């Protein structure tokens, strides 16, 4: 992980842009390692999947419902 971040820092230094595929890889590895740490620390019973999740919605999560519309204000 440290090597990938170092490579990203060097690329960022010379191009002033963070490569999107490298960012997605770093985020995916970081998410997976946090899931493994949570499983190892007995915080969850769900075993982490062997896939690289590179963002978006968290697998297994339920999206929040939209907020209900406000009641209309009566005209005077």
N, C-alpha and C positions, 0 to 999 in steps of 0.2 A: 504494500500500500504506500509506504514511504517513497519507494522508487518511482511509482506512478505519479505521485504528487510532485516529486522533484523534476521529473520529465515535463510535467505540465507547467511548472514554474519557469523552466528554461524556455519552453516554447512561448509562454506568455511574455517573457522578457524580450524576446526577439521579434515576435509578431504582434504583440499587444492584443491577442485573441486567445481565449481558452478553447481548445479543440472540443467540439461537441461530443464526438465519439469517446474521447478520453474522459470527459466529464461523466458521461453515462456509465462508463466502465467503473470509475472510482465510486460513484454513487451506488451502483449495483453491488459491488464488493462490500462496501460499508454497510449497506442494508442487510446483506446476508450475514455478515459477521456479527451484527447486533442481534439478529434473530437467533443465531447459534449461541451467543452469550446469554440471551434471555432463557433459552432452553436449558443450557448447562447450569444456570443459576436457579433452576426450578421455578421460574416465574410463569412459565406456560407449559401446557402439556402438548401443544402442537409442535411436531417435529418440523424444522425448517426444510423447505423443498430444495432439491438440488438443481436450482435454475437461477439464472442471473436476472434479477428484477431491476430494470433500469429506469424506474420512475413510474409515473402514472398513479393509478389507485393501488392501494395495498391489497395484495391477494387475500381473499377471505373477509375483507371489510365490507360493510354495508354502507352504501352512500346515504348521506343525510337527506331527509325529506325537505323539499322546499318549504319555506315559511308560508303560512297561510296568508291570503290576501287581506289587506285591511278593509274593514267595512266602508262602504261608500259614505261620503259626507253629504247629508241632505242639503239641497239648495234652499236659499232663503228667498 
